[in-house]
């Protein structure tokens, strides 16, 4: 026996004659895809800026650590280390975003360099140098400099009269 769209046999419902629509229509799915695309287009740039800043902060941390290691090395050996291995950083546990190196200068200073692996990152350098105070005691100082996206900072210690000036350095 049939009543409307439902068929009954012995008092039990057998089946609908018309199938009920199930799932989503193509239009509904396309609207969801467009909304997700718009949201990701708005969020992606800020996410990339955040990750870039995080990688740069990590490089800055390593430059600071290597500069402090140079200070300690100088206190123990009366000269600066000429390599990362000499400082005890054979296997620097750092991400491959930067290459790290130690450069000795002729004027008794040393520069720890973090050279970026990509153009989106800034380079950093830590200048470590010694001076003497009024009592003739040695003073070890460090300055960390930030480069631009196109150039690594190359700080240089200059004597201007009785003052010291650091050239080519955007100090942090």
Secondary structure, DSSP 8 states (H G I E B T S, - for coil): -EETTEEEETTEEEEESS----S--HHHHHHHHHHHHHHHHHHHHHHHHHHHHHHHHHHHHHHHHHHHHHHHHHHHHSS--SSTTTTT-TT----TTEEEEEEE-TTS-EEEEEEESSTTS--EEEEEEEEE-TTS-EEEEEEEEE--SSS----EEEEETTEEEEES-EE-
